[in-house]
Amino acid sequence: MIESDRELSAMVQELWDNDVNRLKPGKDYRISLQGKAGDSLAMNDDNNDGAGYPLFTFVDENIFKKETFLAFISLLDNYESDTGEPEIVTPEEVAENHKFLDLIIQTPTMKIAHKYLVEKNLSPADNTKFKEQLYRIWFELYARRGSSRPDSSGFEHVFVGETRGRRTVIGFHNWIQLYLQEKLGHIDYKGYSVNANSPQPDENKHILALQFSWKNGIKPKGSIFIGVSPEFEIALYTLCFLSSPNERVKVQFSYYDVEIVCHHYNQKHIGTTYPVLLKYQNPAKRN
């Protein structure tokens, strides 16, 4: 077991406490966990489907009118999902990327993360230079495995999702994209995922491991935060990417003991990153 990184845990707790745009389970959204997903990876195996209904039963979409959510959602349709297909980035899409970063660096969570990274000499103090660093980490294109041309980025992989050989879903660790794609009928939620060591999922908690199909591909096991803001995820994952040489770091915050998996690509970009719930804690008056 990886020892919890106490300093990083304290920082993540601060990010969590200042995530003013986080949704409240049962009030701003509701999910229906239903059954446990099976082990088969066949697309149309009904025995594998532990869920007959969508994951999301309700989301207050007024939340999506908030500036950072609006800017985040505008980025989700800018990508070609199949790896190996080169990405063509238009000037309009570049402008949308910059607008998103301009907005999130003004949020409490990103300001806290930036201050910490500056103190550790991991990020420039100047906001413009910090934004350039964020752009490189998240939006610069690179060639994912098996491709000779730039066909992927950290943002696309983590937040939008990709398909490999059109049969396997890779990445796709974001609840907003999951909700929007499920609403469009592109997602078939197959049930939650647990193993012998993981806690039972909870509809009122903010982390979930699950199985789903997207378009024609299957995501055998994914893990996501639910209800958190885009700025919280960018702040958390950027913090882990820049401050930890390990590709797995254990943090404790709120109700959660979590391992943040963060794979680097050439030490310049995020390859993938997502939370793995290890266990629940019972802190007093946490949410």
C-alpha positions in Angstrom: 0.0 0.0 0.0 1.3 3.4 -0.9 1.7 5.7 2.1 -0.7 8.6 2.0 1.1 11.8 0.9 0.1 14.0 3.8 1.1 17.3 2.3 -0.7 16.6 -1.0 -3.7 15.3 1.0 -3.9 18.6 2.9 -3.8 20.4 -0.5 -6.5 18.2 -2.0 -8.7 18.8 1.1 -8.2 22.6 0.6 -9.2 22.2 -3.1 -12.2 20.1 -2.1 -13.3 22.7 0.6 -13.1 25.5 -2.0 -14.9 23.7 -4.8 -17.8 26.1 -4.7 -19.3 24.8 -7.9 -19.6 21.2 -6.7 -23.0 19.7 -7.0 -24.8 18.1 -4.0 -25.9 14.5 -4.4 -29.7 14.0 -4.0 -30.3 17.7 -4.5 -28.5 18.9 -7.7 -28.3 15.4 -9.2 -29.3 11.8 -8.5 -27.9 8.5 -9.7 -29.2 5.0 -9.8 -26.5 2.4 -9.1 -28.7 -0.6 -9.7 -26.6 -3.8 -10.0 -23.0 -4.9 -10.2 -21.6 -5.2 -13.8 -20.6 -8.6 -14.9 -17.1 -9.7 -16.1 -17.9 -10.3 -19.7 -16.6 -7.7 -22.2 -19.1 -8.6 -24.9 -21.0 -5.5 -26.1 -24.4 -7.1 -26.2 -24.1 -9.7 -23.4 -27.4 -9.2 -21.4 -26.0 -11.4 -18.7 -23.3 -8.8 -18.2 -25.7 -5.9 -17.8 -26.3 -5.1 -14.1 -28.4 -2.0 -15.0 -31.6 -1.8 -17.0 -31.8 2.0 -16.6 -29.5 5.0 -17.0 -27.1 5.9 -14.3 -28.3 9.5 -14.0 -31.9 9.9 -13.0 -31.7 13.7 -12.6 -29.3 16.5 -13.1 -30.1 20.2 -12.5 -28.9 21.6 -15.8 -29.0 25.1 -14.5 -25.6 24.2 -13.1 -24.3 23.9 -16.7 -25.0 27.7 -17.1 -22.1 28.5 -14.8 -19.2 29.9 -16.7 -16.6 27.1 -16.2 -19.2 24.4 -16.9 -20.4 26.2 -20.0 -16.8 26.6 -21.3 -16.0 23.0 -20.4 -19.0 21.6 -22.3 -18.1 23.6 -25.4 -14.8 21.6 -25.6 -16.4 18.2 -25.6 -17.4 18.1 -29.2 -14.0 19.2 -30.5 -12.4 15.8 -30.9 -12.3 12.7 -33.2 -12.8 9.8 -30.8 -10.9 7.1 -32.6 -7.2 6.9 -31.8 -5.2 6.9 -35.0 -7.4 9.5 -36.6 -5.4 12.8 -36.6 -6.9 15.7 -34.7 -7.5 18.9 -36.7 -7.6 21.8 -34.3 -9.4 24.8 -35.7 -8.7 28.4 -34.6 -12.1 28.5 -33.0 -11.3 25.4 -30.9 -8.0 26.9 -29.8 -9.9 30.0 -28.7 -12.3 27.8 -26.7 -9.4 26.0 -25.0 -8.0 29.4 -24.0 -11.3 30.7 -22.8 -11.8 27.6 -20.6 -8.3 28.1 -19.0 -8.9 31.9 -18.6 -12.0 31.1 -16.6 -10.7 28.3 -14.4 -7.5 30.0 -13.3 -9.8 32.7 -11.7 -11.6 30.0 -9.5 -10.7 29.4 -5.9 -9.5 25.8 -6.5 -7.2 26.8 -9.3 -5.8 29.8 -7.4 -5.0 27.4 -4.5 -3.3 24.9 -6.7 -1.3 27.6 -8.5 -0.1 29.2 -5.3 1.1 25.8 -4.0 2.8 24.9 -7.3 4.6 28.3 -7.4 5.8 27.7 -3.8 7.2 24.4 -4.9 8.9 26.0 -7.9 6.8 23.7 -10.2 4.8 26.4 -12.0 5.5 30.0 -13.0 4.0 32.7 -10.8 2.8 34.7 -13.8 -0.7 33.8 -14.8 -0.1 34.0 -18.6 2.9 31.6 -18.2 1.0 29.3 -15.9 -1.8 29.1 -18.5 0.8 28.2 -21.1 2.0 25.4 -18.9 -1.6 24.2 -18.4 -2.2 24.3 -22.2 0.9 22.1 -22.8 -0.1 19.6 -20.1 -3.8 19.3 -21.2 -4.3 20.5 -24.8 -1.0 19.9 -26.8 -1.5 17.0 -29.1 0.7 13.9 -29.1 0.6 10.5 -30.9 -0.9 7.9 -28.7 0.4 4.3 -28.9 0.0 2.8 -32.3 -0.3 6.1 -34.1 2.3 8.0 -36.1 0.4 11.3 -36.1 -0.8 13.6 -33.3 -4.2 12.1 -32.4 -4.7 12.7 -28.7 -4.3 15.1 -25.8 -4.6 14.8 -22.1 -7.9 16.6 -22.1 -9.4 14.5 -24.8 -8.4 11.2 -23.2 -9.4 12.0 -19.6 -12.5 14.2 -20.1 -13.9 13.3 -23.6 -12.9 9.7 -24.0 -11.4 7.8 -27.0 -11.9 4.5 -28.8 -9.2 2.1 -29.8 -10.0 0.0 -32.8 -13.6 1.3 -32.4 -14.3 -1.5 -29.9 -12.6 -0.5 -26.7 -13.2 2.8 -24.9 -10.1 4.3 -23.3 -10.0 7.3 -21.0 -13.4 8.8 -20.4 -13.2 9.7 -16.7 -15.6 12.6 -16.5 -19.2 12.7 -15.2 -20.4 15.6 -17.3 -19.5 13.9 -20.5 -21.0 10.7 -19.2 -24.3 12.4 -18.4 -24.5 14.3 -21.7 -23.6 11.2 -23.7 -26.1 9.1 -21.8 -28.8 11.7 -22.4 -28.1 11.5 -26.1 -28.4 7.7 -26.0 -24.7 7.0 -26.7 -24.0 5.5 -23.3 -25.4 2.2 -21.9 -24.6 2.0 -18.2 -23.8 -1.6 -17.3 -23.6 -1.3 -13.5 -21.1 -0.5 -10.9 -17.7 -2.2 -10.5 -16.3 -3.6 -7.2 -13.6 -6.1 -6.3 -12.8 -7.9 -3.0 -10.9 -4.9 -1.7 -13.0 -2.0 -2.8 -15.9 -0.5 -0.8 -19.5 -0.8 -1.9 -20.5 2.2 -4.0 -22.8 4.9 -2.5 -25.2 7.1 -4.5 -24.5 10.0 -2.1 -20.7 9.9 -2.5 -18.7 11.5 -5.3 -16.5 8.7 -6.6 -17.8 5.7 -8.6 -16.2 2.7 -10.5 -18.5 1.6 -13.3 -18.8 -0.3 -16.6 -20.5 1.2 -19.7 -20.6 1.0 -23.4 -20.1 4.1 -25.6 -21.0 4.2 -29.2 -19.7 0.8 -30.3 -17.1 0.3 -27.7 -17.0 -1.0 -24.2 -15.3 0.5 -21.1 -14.8 -2.6 -18.9 -14.0 -0.6 -15.8 -13.9 3.2 -15.5 -13.5 5.3 -12.4 -14.8 8.9 -12.1 -15.6 11.7 -9.7 -19.3 12.6 -9.8 -20.7 16.1 -9.2 -17.4 17.9 -8.9 -16.6 21.0 -11.0 -14.3 21.0 -14.0 -11.9 23.3 -12.2 -11.6 20.9 -9.3 -10.5 18.0 -11.6 -8.0 20.2 -13.6 -6.6 21.5 -10.3 -6.3 18.1 -8.7 -4.8 16.3 -11.6 -2.4 19.1 -12.5 -1.2 19.1 -8.9 -0.6 15.3 -9.0 1.0 15.5 -12.4 3.5 18.2 -11.4 4.2 17.4 -7.8 4.5 13.6 -7.7 7.1 11.6 -9.5 5.0 8.6 -8.9 2.3 7.6 -11.3 0.1 6.6 -8.3 -0.3 8.8 -5.3 -2.5 8.1 -2.3 -4.5 11.1 -0.8 -7.0 11.4 2.0 -9.7 14.1 1.9 -13.3 14.5 3.0 -14.9 11.0 3.1 -12.3 9.4 0.9 -9.1 7.4 0.8 -8.2 7.7 -2.9 -5.4 6.7 -5.2 -4.9 9.2 -8.0 -3.5 7.4 -11.0 -1.6 9.9 -13.2 0.4 8.5 -16.2 2.8 10.9 -17.8 3.4 11.1 -21.5 7.0 12.2 -22.3 7.0 14.0 -18.9 5.3 16.9 -20.7 1.7 15.8 -21.1 -0.9 13.9 -19.1 -1.4 10.4 -20.6 -4.3 9.5 -18.4 -5.5 10.3 -14.9 -8.4 9.2 -12.7 -9.4 8.4 -9.1 -9.5 4.9 -7.5 -11.5 4.7 -4.3 -9.7 2.7 -1.7 -12.1 3.2 1.3 -14.4 5.6 2.9 -13.5 7.6 6.0 -16.0 9.1 8.5 -14.8 12.6 9.2 -17.1 14.9 11.2 -19.3 17.2 9.2 -17.6 16.6 5.9 -19.5 16.6 2.6 
